[in-house]
Amino acid sequence: MTDFTATKKQFALPDGAVYLDGNSLGPLPKTAVARVEKTMREEWGRLAISGWNRAGWFDMPRRVGDRIARLIGAEPGHVVMGDTLSIKVYQALASALEMNPGRKVILSDTGNFPSDLYMAQGLAATLGSGYRLKTVAPEAVADALDESVAVLLLTEVDYRTGRKHDMAALTRAAHDLGILTVWDLAHSAGALPVDLAGARADFAVGCTYKYLNSGPGAPAFIYVAPRHAEKARPALSGWLGHEAPFAFDPDYRPGRGIDRMRVGTPPILQLAALDASMDIWDTVDMHDLREKSIVLCDQFIAGIEASCPQLRLASPRDGRQRGSQVSFHFEHGFAAMQATIAAGVTGDFRAPDIMRFGFTPLYIDEDDVARAVAIIAGVMANETWKEPRFQTRAAVT
């Protein structure tokens, strides 16, 4: 049984605030400060370049990838860290398209994160010759699968509404029609149990700065199913994905298995922070986390609907059909969210009218939810959001 009281003590949370934005940027694990300082002082400071060997930096992307593999149901040795999520989407999508010659349609949904769609659009434009991205409503994906589709590219949990796709069912339906799958786990990894191996997913990608608490700008991960590991050709043939990087061969030869999905030099300081966070995750049972997440989200929905009639639920009401977030529609959502943050509840806004709140049982409990509901109810009842100071938009919303 996971002790969420113990995990909460391991995070540095903003003073006086209920932090419901871990689905955008997870808070700092307290041990990450010492871990990064150790990496800087004792490894970089004392070992300098020899840290690549003596401190194990070179192998860190694989080692940390294996720690994440447990959380996403991946086979050991088939997850590697590095680069950004957009880069990993591009890698996975390009490899999958090449493995399915003769088909030129990338199918996604209109609720997918825009960066994923941009990557698909850009890749299709680069390939030319009829390659295209097709998007349909999230609930229409299954009906849109046909033998013209090469790759199904989906984010398992919708970043705006929290609606959750059925990965196993959609992957099975795709495979029945000869379609390969690429799953984006940005709002799944660390939010709910994932079973990539059981679902027979072909590729998966995800970021680590949200629920996995590795800090702003932290590296992403990529998964390639064992059956594809030796034949998926990396479109981005970086030197660390080479079979022998330090042979400095002018001709590219892909490395073995998941190593071929490495591209450039890994961000060691960010990986150190992520490694520290993984120590906390090693104490967490994902099924305990999922059960607690649903309880907290249901409590929040009931409280908001009872006290804030202006807000309209955007997320699925059934906890099994959503990720670990709750979203509400409100015409003045941006200003209302700024007022909510100023009053002591940190969430975020997603255009055009979504007020979004993330729930992470590692550091959020029932008392936090009750306090958040009371604060938001006060903001809405007093129409605090109408104040001019809450109307100005910063670069990040």
Order of alpha helices (4+ residues) and beta strands (2+ residues): alpha-beta-beta-beta-alpha-alpha-alpha-beta-alpha-beta-alpha-beta-alpha-beta-alpha-beta-alpha-beta-beta-alpha-alpha-beta-beta-alpha-beta-beta-beta-alpha
